[in-house]
Amino acid sequence: MSTNISKQKREELISKIKSVHTFIAEAEQDENTGNLLSYLSELEKEVKGKKYGLVFEEHRESIDDILETHMYLKDRTNKDGTCYPAIGTIAKDLKLSRRTVQRAIADLEQSGHLIKEQRWRENGGKSSLLFTVK
């Protein structure tokens, strides 16, 4: 999922530029401080300008989800390298959707980093999955 956070990031950057500008303006003045103030003003103008405005996007790559899921499972393994958290629990703890966790587990299985086995109850019903992390 991609969330456009350009305005927020731009405002934070402008705020930081203004803080540095204030700090330099209050320092002892010489040729260098004058140049720095001029450069900061130009930088602020460029960041504010529509034509040269910056675009920041926050998103996750699928590899991030795979690695995070792998580390989550690895952190929960016993001495035999197995664990059995529910998909819903993993999704909730990692703040991912159930489907994203399922895809990450499938990718880990395919790459040989994980073995997934269905566990069964005595009455024949499904229980949680057993994961063997490599």
Secondary structure, 3 states (H helix, E strand, C coil): CCEECHHHHHHHHHHHHHHHHHHHHHCCCCHHHHHHHHHHHHHHHHHHCCCCCCCCEECCCHHHHHHHHHHHHHHCCCCCCEECCCHHHHHHHHCCCHHHHHHHHHHHHHCCCEEEEEEECCCCCEEEEEEEEC
